[in-house]
């Protein structure tokens, strides 16, 4: 069956959203993703367990690939989908409810390719920033994102939309103790570079030839002192005096580019 015919057949089987209303929150333990790139990447991810897809009839045609004939699909109007997501979220006519991804352990990442950098976030709490950093990390071939289990946003729709599909391909390691995780990273042979505007050296001056772990601090406060002490070196980006600092996601993208092109 051709792609267009399959989607038309699915339309015939799908019902309308019950009552045209939703709770705006996923069920217990579930993740709700929205936006074409985030939903499409999740649908293609074999590690995802999908629960249900809500979609407008126009948006379903934008997806790359076919849905299985028995996929739980329900058609709805865009205004109804808005009730399933965060306020004013750009759902683009697609909302997917699925199970969260299984936990990834740091040992699994450290046993991988040492040429790929690791990105460590110290209490970066804005899901837009975390998602944007994920997108850059995936684009520049990072091995994983490492965050503290607490003081970091949970997996969800805002991160998924900001990551633009990277949530499904970039390993995300959540640890209880970030300082201990940095010790493990060092034991595996990584050179830990903490980015801070108060450093004397620039990032280019501190880049080593071996495995690299980039450590970025929270919005505003920066890295905690204990995390700084677990870095091998502190570095800054050589920005002009007109701007005090860069957004953490912008700084992360520039640092990842520097590592990729050293």
Secondary structure, 3 states (H helix, E strand, C coil): CCHHHHHHHHHHHCEECHHHCCCCCCCCCEEEEECHHHHHHHHHCCCCCEEEEEECHHHHCCCCCCCCCCCCEEECCHHHHHHHCCCCCCCCCEEEEEECCCCECHHHHHCCCCCCCEEEEECCCCHHHHHHHHHHHHHCCCCEEEEECCCCCCCCHHHHHHHCCHHHCCEEEEECCHHHHHHHHHHCCCEEEEECCCCCCEHHHHCCCCCEEEEEEECCCECCHHHHCCCCEEEECCCCCCCCCCCHHHHHHHHHHHHHCC
